[in-house]
Amino acid sequence: MGALLPVGSGPDAEIVDRLNELFSGKDLATLRKHNKKEKLFDPSHRLRRVAFRIGAYPSKDYGKDDAKRKWFFFLHHVLPQETQEAIKKILGDAMTRTAIKAVKFSVEENSVVTHPHLFPSNNEPLANYLNGAGTAYLVHLVVQGPMDDSAEDPPGDNDPDSGEQPIAWPELSLRRPTFRRAKSGGGKGAGKKKAVSKKKAAKKAAKRPRKR
């Protein structure tokens, strides 16, 4: 999303899909929960740093074309600050409005434009970015054309934004083993344990010498 390659193919298509995934469903719910303790899209947060932290970048191998580093160059040097602020305003509002079920991203190539901007403009009231049903924001970026080969690394953990806190993604917590104590007299396996104990008692009784 930023004309890394011809619009609609390769890295462009990947980053659009990734953004649409992150800002819908369970991922959107996770970001909203985190936003209660760290305002991800306030003035103290850089869009490129947030993008790196949440995984909003192309990750596939495109050969000689380093799509990930070109994407972060785009966010830092090509995307105007005014456009970044417009995007942050939309995403910031989506963090708190439960009526918004998703933010949907798309990109359009137009050789007439002088700089990347939102459609219809960067200065619209928030209502103008909503879909017809009022349930999703539409972040439609208009760019002039494909980028050149300029690239840079994303801002890493040695260059954090103010007030950063770890984001607890659901899939990470699922990887951690959980141990639960079985309730006494219940739970799965309780019936089997009782049956085994009865068999052991029967075997012990059989071994005992009978009284004459």
Sine and cosine of phi, psi and omega as CSV:
sin_phi,cos_phi,sin_psi,cos_psi,sin_omega,cos_omega
0.00,0.00,1.00,0.00,-0.09,-1.00
0.52,-0.86,0.31,0.95,0.03,-1.00
0.83,0.56,0.76,0.65,0.09,-1.00
-0.88,0.47,-0.66,0.76,0.12,-0.99
-0.73,-0.69,-0.05,-1.00,0.07,-1.00
-0.72,0.69,0.76,-0.65,-0.13,-0.99
-0.83,0.56,0.71,-0.70,0.06,-1.00
1.00,-0.06,-0.03,1.00,0.01,-1.00
-0.77,-0.64,0.25,-0.97,0.10,-0.99
0.80,0.60,-0.75,-0.66,-0.04,-1.00
-0.86,0.52,-0.58,0.81,0.03,-1.00
-0.84,0.55,-0.76,0.65,-0.02,-1.00
-0.90,0.43,-0.61,0.80,-0.02,-1.00
-0.91,0.41,-0.71,0.70,-0.06,-1.00
-0.94,0.35,-0.56,0.83,0.07,-1.00
-0.89,0.46,-0.72,0.70,0.02,-1.00
-0.88,0.47,-0.66,0.75,-0.02,-1.00
-0.91,0.42,-0.69,0.72,0.02,-1.00
-0.90,0.44,-0.68,0.73,0.02,-1.00
-0.89,0.46,-0.55,0.84,0.04,-1.00
-0.94,0.34,-0.70,0.72,-0.06,-1.00
-0.91,0.41,-0.56,0.83,-0.08,-1.00
-0.96,-0.27,0.70,0.71,0.11,-0.99
-0.40,-0.92,0.29,-0.96,0.12,-0.99
0.83,0.56,-0.67,-0.75,-0.08,-1.00
-0.92,0.40,-0.58,0.82,0.01,-1.00
-0.91,0.41,-0.65,0.76,0.06,-1.00
-0.89,0.45,-0.64,0.76,0.04,-1.00
-0.88,0.47,-0.64,0.77,0.03,-1.00
-0.91,0.42,-0.70,0.72,0.01,-1.00
-0.90,0.43,-0.63,0.78,0.04,-1.00
-0.90,0.44,-0.67,0.75,0.01,-1.00
-0.89,0.45,-0.68,0.73,0.01,-1.00
-0.92,0.39,-0.59,0.81,-0.05,-1.00
-0.89,0.46,-0.33,0.94,0.03,-1.00
-0.93,0.37,-0.44,0.90,0.02,-1.00
-0.95,-0.32,-0.30,0.96,0.05,-1.00
-0.59,-0.80,0.93,-0.37,-0.03,-1.00
-0.95,0.30,0.99,-0.15,-0.15,-0.99
-0.90,0.44,-0.46,0.89,-0.13,-0.99
-0.88,-0.48,0.45,0.89,0.07,-1.00
-0.99,0.13,0.10,-0.99,-0.08,-1.00
-0.87,0.50,-0.38,0.93,-0.04,-1.00
-0.99,0.12,-0.06,1.00,-0.01,-1.00
-0.95,-0.33,0.76,-0.65,0.05,-1.00
-1.00,0.07,0.66,-0.75,-0.04,-1.00
-0.87,0.49,-0.64,0.77,-0.03,-1.00
-0.93,0.37,-0.56,0.83,0.02,-1.00
-0.95,0.31,-0.67,0.74,0.05,-1.00
-0.89,0.46,-0.66,0.75,0.02,-1.00
-0.85,0.52,-0.67,0.75,0.02,-1.00
-0.91,0.41,-0.67,0.74,-0.07,-1.00
-0.92,0.39,-0.58,0.81,-0.06,-1.00
-1.00,-0.07,-0.03,1.00,0.03,-1.00
0.99,0.14,0.47,0.88,-0.01,-1.00
-1.00,-0.01,0.96,0.27,0.02,-1.00
-0.31,-0.95,0.38,-0.92,0.03,-1.00
-0.94,0.34,0.65,-0.76,-0.06,-1.00
-0.83,-0.56,-0.09,1.00,-0.02,-1.00
-0.98,0.21,0.32,-0.95,0.00,-1.00
-1.00,0.05,0.87,-0.50,0.02,-1.00
-0.91,-0.42,0.55,0.84,0.03,-1.00
0.94,0.34,-0.78,-0.63,-0.05,-1.00
-0.94,0.34,-0.35,0.94,-0.06,-1.00
-1.00,0.10,0.93,-0.37,-0.02,-1.00
-1.00,0.09,0.99,0.10,-0.13,-0.99
-0.88,0.47,-0.64,0.77,-0.04,-1.00
-0.88,0.47,-0.74,0.67,-0.04,-1.00
-0.95,0.32,-0.51,0.86,0.08,-1.00
-0.93,0.37,-0.60,0.80,0.03,-1.00
-0.88,0.47,-0.68,0.73,-0.01,-1.00
-0.96,0.28,-0.48,0.87,0.14,-0.99
-0.90,0.43,-0.67,0.75,0.03,-1.00
-0.86,0.51,-0.74,0.67,-0.01,-1.00
-0.89,0.45,-0.57,0.82,-0.09,-1.00
-1.00,0.10,-0.70,0.71,-0.20,-0.98
-0.91,-0.41,-0.39,0.92,-0.09,-1.00
-0.98,-0.18,-0.67,0.74,-0.01,-1.00
-0.96,0.29,0.91,-0.41,-0.06,-1.00
-0.87,0.50,0.49,-0.87,0.00,-1.00
-0.85,0.52,-0.59,0.80,0.02,-1.00
-0.88,0.47,-0.65,0.76,0.02,-1.00
-0.94,0.34,-0.62,0.78,0.05,-1.00
-0.88,0.48,-0.69,0.73,-0.01,-1.00
-0.91,0.42,-0.59,0.80,0.03,-1.00
-0.91,0.42,-0.66,0.75,0.03,-1.00
-0.91,0.41,-0.69,0.72,0.01,-1.00
-0.89,0.45,-0.57,0.82,0.03,-1.00
-0.90,0.44,-0.68,0.73,0.02,-1.00
-0.91,0.40,-0.75,0.66,-0.04,-1.00
-0.92,0.40,-0.59,0.81,0.04,-1.00
-0.89,0.45,-0.64,0.77,0.02,-1.00
-0.94,0.34,-0.60,0.80,0.02,-1.00
-0.90,0.43,-0.38,0.93,0.01,-1.00
-0.95,0.32,-0.36,0.93,-0.12,-0.99
-0.88,-0.47,-0.29,0.96,-0.06,-1.00
-0.99,-0.11,0.97,-0.25,-0.06,-1.00
-0.93,0.36,-0.30,0.95,0.06,-1.00
-0.92,0.38,-0.37,0.93,0.04,-1.00
-0.99,0.11,0.89,-0.45,-0.05,-1.00
-1.00,-0.05,-0.28,0.96,-0.03,-1.00
-0.21,-0.98,0.33,-0.94,0.22,-0.97
-0.88,-0.47,0.82,-0.57,-0.07,-1.00
-0.94,-0.35,0.77,-0.64,-0.10,-1.00
-0.95,-0.31,0.54,-0.84,0.08,-1.00
-0.39,-0.92,0.26,-0.96,-0.04,-1.00
-0.64,-0.77,0.53,-0.85,-0.03,-1.00
-0.70,-0.71,0.67,-0.74,0.05,-1.00
-0.99,-0.12,0.77,-0.63,0.00,-1.00
-0.57,-0.82,0.93,-0.36,-0.10,-1.00
-0.92,0.39,-0.23,0.97,-0.04,-1.00
-0.98,0.21,-0.49,0.87,-0.10,-1.00
-0.93,0.36,0.52,-0.86,-0.01,-1.00
-0.99,-0.11,-0.33,0.94,0.01,-1.00
-0.40,-0.92,0.43,-0.90,0.00,-1.00
-0.89,0.45,0.72,-0.70,0.02,-1.00
-0.50,-0.87,0.28,-0.96,0.05,-1.00
-0.98,0.19,0.46,-0.89,0.10,-1.00
-1.00,-0.09,0.70,-0.71,-0.01,1.00
-0.99,0.17,-0.35,0.94,0.07,-1.00
-0.32,-0.95,0.12,-0.99,0.03,-1.00
-0.99,0.16,-0.17,0.98,-0.17,-0.98
-0.93,-0.38,0.42,0.91,-0.01,-1.00
-0.98,0.20,0.47,-0.88,0.21,-0.98
-0.91,0.42,0.46,-0.89,-0.09,-1.00
-0.81,0.59,-0.58,0.82,-0.03,-1.00
-0.86,0.51,-0.45,0.89,-0.04,-1.00
-0.97,0.25,-0.20,0.98,0.03,-1.00
-0.99,-0.12,0.00,1.00,-0.03,-1.00
-0.99,0.15,0.46,-0.89,0.15,-0.99
-0.96,0.27,0.08,-1.00,-0.08,-1.00
-0.87,0.49,-0.56,0.83,-0.02,-1.00
-0.99,0.15,-0.20,0.98,-0.02,-1.00
0.96,0.27,0.35,0.94,-0.07,-1.00
-0.94,-0.34,-0.09,1.00,-0.02,-1.00
-0.54,-0.84,0.61,-0.79,0.14,-0.99
-1.00,0.06,0.60,-0.80,0.03,-1.00
-0.93,-0.37,0.94,-0.33,0.03,-1.00
-0.99,-0.17,1.00,-0.07,-0.05,-1.00
-0.96,-0.28,0.93,-0.37,-0.08,-1.00
-0.99,-0.14,0.75,-0.66,0.04,-1.00
-0.96,-0.27,0.83,-0.56,-0.04,-1.00
-0.83,-0.56,0.33,-0.94,-0.05,-1.00
-0.97,0.25,-0.65,0.76,-0.05,-1.00
0.15,-0.99,-0.10,-0.99,-0.02,-1.00
-0.85,0.52,0.52,-0.86,0.03,-1.00
-0.98,0.17,0.27,-0.96,0.16,-0.99
-0.99,0.12,-0.28,-0.96,-0.11,-0.99
-1.00,-0.02,0.22,0.98,0.04,-1.00
-0.90,0.44,0.66,-0.75,-0.07,-1.00
-0.45,-0.89,0.36,-0.93,0.07,-1.00
-0.39,-0.92,0.35,-0.94,0.04,-1.00
-0.96,0.28,0.48,-0.88,0.07,-1.00
-0.95,0.31,0.36,-0.93,0.09,-1.00
-0.92,0.39,0.90,-0.43,-0.07,-1.00
-1.00,0.06,-0.21,-0.98,-0.05,-1.00
-0.93,0.37,-0.24,0.97,0.09,-1.00
-0.99,0.11,-0.02,1.00,0.01,-1.00
-0.69,-0.73,0.90,0.43,-0.10,-0.99
-0.99,0.15,0.27,-0.96,0.17,-0.98
-1.00,0.08,0.32,-0.95,-0.01,-1.00
-0.90,0.43,0.73,-0.68,0.11,-0.99
0.98,0.20,0.31,0.95,-0.01,-1.00
-0.89,0.45,0.61,-0.80,0.10,-1.00
-0.68,-0.73,0.50,-0.87,-0.04,-1.00
-0.87,0.50,0.64,-0.77,0.04,-1.00
-1.00,-0.05,0.83,-0.56,-0.04,-1.00
-1.00,-0.02,1.00,-0.02,0.04,-1.00
-0.97,0.24,0.64,-0.76,-0.03,-1.00
-0.83,0.56,-0.64,0.76,-0.07,-1.00
-0.91,0.41,-0.45,0.89,0.04,-1.00
-0.94,0.33,-0.67,0.74,-0.02,-1.00
-0.93,0.37,-0.48,0.88,0.00,-1.00
-0.94,0.33,-0.40,0.92,0.00,-1.00
-0.97,0.25,-0.31,0.95,-0.01,-1.00
-0.99,0.13,0.79,-0.61,0.01,-1.00
-0.92,0.39,0.64,-0.77,0.04,-1.00
-0.90,-0.44,0.63,-0.77,-0.03,-1.00
-0.86,-0.52,0.80,-0.60,0.00,-1.00
-0.85,-0.53,0.67,-0.75,0.07,-1.00
-0.98,0.18,0.71,-0.70,0.04,-1.00
-0.95,0.32,0.66,-0.75,0.03,-1.00
-0.94,0.35,0.61,-0.79,-0.03,-1.00
-0.90,0.45,0.77,-0.64,0.06,-1.00
0.98,0.22,0.11,0.99,-0.03,-1.00
-0.50,-0.87,-0.12,-0.99,0.01,-1.00
0.99,0.10,0.20,-0.98,0.00,-1.00
-0.91,0.42,0.68,-0.74,0.04,-1.00
1.00,-0.05,-0.20,0.98,-0.03,-1.00
-0.90,0.43,-0.67,0.74,0.01,-1.00
-0.90,0.44,-0.62,0.78,0.01,-1.00
-0.91,0.41,-0.65,0.76,0.00,-1.00
-0.88,0.47,-0.65,0.76,0.01,-1.00
-0.90,0.43,-0.66,0.75,0.00,-1.00
-0.90,0.44,-0.67,0.74,0.01,-1.00
-0.89,0.45,-0.68,0.73,-0.02,-1.00
-0.90,0.44,-0.58,0.82,0.04,-1.00
-0.91,0.41,-0.65,0.76,0.03,-1.00
-0.90,0.43,-0.67,0.75,0.02,-1.00
-0.89,0.46,-0.67,0.74,0.01,-1.00
-0.89,0.46,-0.63,0.77,0.00,-1.00
-0.91,0.42,-0.65,0.76,0.02,-1.00
-0.90,0.43,-0.67,0.74,0.02,-1.00
-0.89,0.45,-0.65,0.76,0.00,-1.00
-0.91,0.42,-0.58,0.82,-0.01,-1.00
-0.93,0.36,-0.52,0.86,-0.02,-1.00
-0.98,0.21,-0.36,0.93,-0.05,-1.00
-0.93,0.37,0.67,-0.74,0.05,-1.00
-0.92,0.39,0.71,-0.70,-0.01,-1.00
-0.98,0.21,0.59,-0.81,0.01,-1.00
-0.97,0.22,0.69,-0.73,0.04,-1.00
-0.96,-0.29,0.00,0.00,0.00,0.00
